[in-house]
Amino acid sequence: MIDCNNPQIKSWKYVSADSDFSIQNLPFGIYIDVSGKKIACSAIGDEIIDLAILHQLGYFNGIQLPEKIFQSEFLNNFIALGKSLTRSVRQRLSDLLNENNDVLKKATEHHSSIFKKQTEVVMSLPVQIGDYTDFYSSIDHATNVGKMFRDPQNALLPNWKHLPVGYHGRASSICVSGHQFHRPKGQTKPADVEQPVYGPTRLLDFELETAFIIGKKTSMGESVSTENASDYIFGMVLFNDWSARDIQTWEYVPLGPFLAKNFASTISPWIITLDALETFRVPGYNQDPKVLRYLQYEGEKNIDIRLEVAIQPQNGIETHICTSNYKYMYWTMEQQLAHHTVNGCNINVGDMMASGTISGPEPNEYGSMLELTWRGTKPLTLKDGSERKFINDGDTVIIRGHCERNGVRVGFGECKATVLPVINS
């Protein structure tokens, strides 16, 4: 067991039972201070921990950290130090917050500069994302889509159980939770017209996903195996890969999604380290047919992350619309990374790879409006009495996720964004 994952550890800082940020979590993020500077931070309970101030005050003495490593716009340079050092930082945070350690607890003159309420700070994008890849790795989601748009008796395409299907997406439009974006527009081809038309999407959808962040680079020609893939994965975030379904239907053959996906994606601000998630590993699928050697792995590689989605209309109350779980992934992160690099494709620190929509086997576990309303034929009713086939202007979609076992909760916080009306042109 990683020492700071020990479920017996308690913090002298108050942490409510339903907090995502227990002492066993200690995620990493970037916040904007009162002067507008971006500073690396962690979290405990309902507060952020200013890592730059901790470093300046000598609380990381003995760990070989560059002087201004936490005074940066992004976490890339910190992550690139390697897991030995980043683990030491997380362990030191655990030690400082441990109820049996008085060093920081008694230094009350430092508390106001180190700890700040999460509600009083603005979080920023945690990493500079060089490249972004989106996978298609939930068997229930892929089956549902296949049933809707292809042959219900042969929902999965022939390659689906042999490799993790993916495509290269747009990194520039990935934004941190709390942002707003305008409804996208483009070409669609309604069934009742002969020629495509131009205009705003009518079928705006969310996609319930997670993403992992690369923590170690490779050179062109190198491959990452399933066995050592975890060495290259720093941590995970929640991810909403917004999708314009009508634009996608018209454009995606033969090269896949383009304008239907690249207008906006949303991530949660906290990177939950892979170390913090190790406690919650569970067995993966029995993959049949047997996958090729480079995709085979040993041990428990799925993770029990409980996921949920809510819609909050403009000036309204939120309605819970679905629950899912990362353990429903057919293809694991390790397999995705091994496949991504098997041809020698190089990866860099900060690259992001998303899971694809995560759906479970039950209708209330579907991870998109496309599935929940079955292409709009079964509208959802929100608490205010309004109906949704897809996402309306003014709606805020909120994704939450957490792990829980042996009285320990490790969560991601919120991943949310609001849809604004289209900009006419």
N, C-alpha and C positions, 0 to 999 in steps of 0.2 A: 504494500500500500504506500502511496505517496503520502508523506507525513502530514502535509496540510489538508489532505482529504479525510483525515480521521474524524469519524462522526462524533467522537467524544469531545472534540475541541469546542469550547464556547468563547464568545467574545465579551470583553468588558464594555463594548459598545452595544447599545440596545439594537436588537434585530428581531422584528416581529416574526411569528411563526409562518406567515404567508409571504415573507419577503423573498424576492428572487436573489438577494445578495447576502447570503450567509457567509460566515467566515471560511466555509469550504469552497466558496466560489472565487472571489477576488479576481474579477475580470479586468480587462484593460480597455481604456478608451481615451478620447481626447475631448477636453472641455474648453470653452472660451471664457477667460477670466474677465474681470471688470474693465481691464485696459484694452481688451480685444485680442490679447495674445492667446494662442492655442497651446494648451499644456496637457501632458499625459496624466492620466488619473486612473484610480481603481475605485471600487465601491464597497461599502459595508452598510447594510440596512438601507436607510433612506438618505444616506450621505455619499458624496464623492470624497476621494482621498487624493489630495494634490501630491503627486509623486515628485515633482520638481522641488517643492518646499521640503519634503522629507529628505531628499538627496542633499539639498543645501544645508540642512540642519545636522547632517551626519548620520542619519538613521540607516543608511546603506553602507556605512563604513565596513570594509572587509570584502565587499563585492566590487570587482574591477569594472566599474561603470564609467564611461566618458562623462566629463563634467556637466555638459548641457544636454545629455541624452534625452531628458524628459521635457526639454524646452523646444519642442518641434511641432510643426503643423500636423505631422502624421507619425504613426508608430513604426513605420518601416525600418528605420535605423535601429530602434530598440529590438524589434523582432529579429533583425539580421545579426544581432549579437550571438544568437544561438540559444538553444534550449537550456544549456547548462546555466547560463547567466539569467535568462528570463525566469527559469524555475527558482533560482536563488532569490530573485526579487519577490516572487510570489510567496516563497517560504518565509522571507524576512517580514513581509506584511502580516502573514499568519502569526508569526512569533510576536510582533509588536501589538497585535490586537488580541492576543490570547489573554483570557481572564487571569491567568497565573503569571503574567508578565507586567510589571509596573513601570517599565522604563518610559513608554509613551503615555501611559495612563496618568502618571503623576506629573508629567511635563505639561501642565494645564495652560501655561503661557503660550504653547505652540498650537493648541487645539483650534483656535479660531482661524488660523492661516492654513492649517492642514485639512480640516473637515469643513465641508459646505453642503447644505441641503441640495439634493438633486433637483428639487423643484425651483431652486433659485439660480441654477446655472443652465447654460445652453450647451448641448453636446454637438460635436462636429464629426465629420466623416473620419473614422479611425485610421484608415490606411489610404495611401495613394495607390489606386487600383490600376495596374499597368494593363492587364488583360483579364477578360471575363469570359468564362465558358459556362453554358447552361446545359445540364443533362436532362434526361427523360427516363427516370429510373424507378418510378413507382409503378408496380405491375397493375394495381387496381386502377390508377389513373389512365395508364396506357390502354388497358382493356376497355374502360368506359369510352374513351375517345374512339377507339377502334369500332366499338359497337355502334356509336352514333354516326360515324362518317364512312365506315367501310362495311365489311361483312361481319355481322354479329357472331357468326360461327367461327370466324378466323380473325378475331379482333387484333391480335398482335401480328406485326409484320414478321417475316421469316428471320430477320437478323436480331430481333429484340432480346431473346434469351441467350444470345451468343456474345453480345458486347453491350457496353453502356453507351447508348445513343446520345450524342451531344452536338452542340453547334457553338460557334464563336459569336458572342454577343457584344454589345456596346458598353464599354466601361464608363464613358464620359457622362452618361445620364443616370448613373447609380447615385442616389442621394440618401442622406441620413434621415432617420425617422423624424417626423414632424413637418416635412416639406409639403408644399402644394404644387400641383402641376395642372396644366390645361388639357382638356380632352383632346386627344389626337385626331387628326384628319388624314384622309388619304383616299385611295381608290378602293371601291367595293363592287361586287357584282351580285346584286340581288337576284334571286331566282326568277323573278317575274319580268326582268328586262334583258334585252339582247346585248347591250353594251355596258361596260363599267361606268360607274358614276363617281363623282368626287364629292367628298363632304366629311363631316365628323363621324367617327365610329358610333354606331348604335349599340354595339355589343361589347362595352368595356368590362373587363373582367379582372379579378385578382387571381394570383396563383400562390398558394400556401407552400413556401419553400424554406429551406435553410441553405446556407452557403459556408464553405470552408475557405480559410485564408492560408496561402502558402507562406511558410516560414523559413524556407531554405531553397536557394536557387540551384539550378543545374545548368550545365553547358549543353550546347547543341550536340546531339548524338548520344547523350546519356539517357537512360531509362530508370524510372523508379519502380521498384517491385512492390507487390502487396505486402511483403514481409517488412520492408523498411519505410513504407509510405507514411506512417505516423511520425517519423522523424522530420518529414517535410511539411506537416500540417500544424500550424500554430494554434488555430482555434476556429470557432464557429460563430455565425451570426444568424438571426432570422432574416428572411428574404422574401419580398413580394415582387414577383416578376410580372408586373402589369401587362395585360394582353388585350389587344383589340381583335376580337375573334372574327369579325366580318372582313377586316383588312387582311388578316392572316389567311383566311380561307381562299381568298382570291390570289394572293401573292406567293404562297409558300411552295408551290410546285414550280420548278424542281429543286430549288436551292434552300428551302426552309424559311423560317421567320426572318423578317427584315423590319419594315416600318411598324408592323404589328407589335413589336417588342422593344424597339430601341428608343422610344420616347421617354420612358421612365422606369426605374426599378427602385425599390426602397429597402434599406437594411436597418437593422437595429444598431444602436451606437456602441454597444458593449461587445467586445470579443471575449467569448467564454473559452478559456484555454482547453485544449484537448485533454490536458492533465486533469482538469476539474471534472471532465465528463467521463473519465475512465471508470469511475465507480458505478456508472449506470449502463455499462455495456451489457448487451443481451445477444443471444444467438441470432444469426441471420437466416435467410431462406435456404431451404434445401434446393439448390439450383439444378434444375433438370430441364434440358440435357446438361451433362457435366460440361463445365466451361473449360476453355483451353488453359494450358499450364500457367501462363503468365497472369491469368485472372484468378487462379485458385489461391485460397488462403486458409490459415488455421486459426482457431480461437473464436471468441465472440467479438464481432466487429460492428454489429448494429448498436444503436444507442436508444434507450427508452426516454425520448423527449416528448412530453405531452404538449400538443399544439392545439390552438384554438383561434377562431376568427370571429370578429364582431363587426357590424356595420353601424355607424352612428350618422344618421341624417343631419343635415344642416339644422342647427338649433333644436336638435332632438336628443333622445336618449339612445344608448347603444343597444343593439340586439345581438345576442350570441347566435351565430348561424351554423357553426360546424366545429367539430373536434376531430383531431387526427393524431398521428404519432409517427415520429421519425423511424421507429422500428419497422414500419411497413415498407421501407425501402428494399427493393429487390437487389439493387446494385449498391455496394457500400462505397464510402469515400475512398477507401484504399484501392478498390477495384477501379473506380473512376480515374484516380490519379495514375494508376499503373497503365490503364488503357490510353490515357491522354499522352503519356510520355513514351509508350512502347516503340513509337516510330522515331524517337530521338528528339521530339519537340522539347525545347528548353522552357523552364518555368522560372519566375522571379518572385522575390519576396513581395508580398502584397497582392499577388494575383488572386483572383476570386473564382471559385467554382461552385455553382449552384446545383442543388439537388434535382430540380424539376419539381413539378407539382406533387405534393405528398398526399395521397388519398388512401383511406382505409377501405375495408371490404363492405362496410355498412353505409347506407345513404347519408346518414348524419356525419360521416367521416370523409366525405368528398371535399377536396381541397380547392374547388373553383366554383364559380357561379354556373359555368357551362355544365358541370355535373350536378350540382345541387338542384338546379332548375331543369335539368335535362333539356338543354338547348332552348330554355325559355318556356317549355310546355307545362312546367309545374312551379309557378311563381312562389317566392317566399313572402310571408307576411311579417313585417316588422312590428315592434311594440307600439308604434304610433299609428298602426293600422294601414300604412302604405305598403304597396307590393313592390317586389324587386324581381325582375328577370335577369338583369345585369346591373351594373353600378351606375347610379345617377349622379349628375352634377351636384356638388355640395356634400356628397357622401364622404365620410372618413372611414377607411378600412383599417382595422387594428388587428395585428397578429401578435399573439403572446405565446410563450413557450417556457416550460420548465421541466426539470427532472426532480424526482423525489424518491428517496429510499432511506430506510433506517433513521427516520426523523430528520434527514438532511434534505434541504431544498436548494437546488442550483438552477437559477433562472436567467433569462435573457433580457428581461425588461420588455418594452413595447417596440413594435415596428409598425408605424402608422403614417398614413399620408391622406391628403384630401384632394378630391377632384374638383377643379374649377371649370367653368364653361369654356368652350372652344374659343380660340382667338380667330375671328373671321378674317379671311383674306381673299 
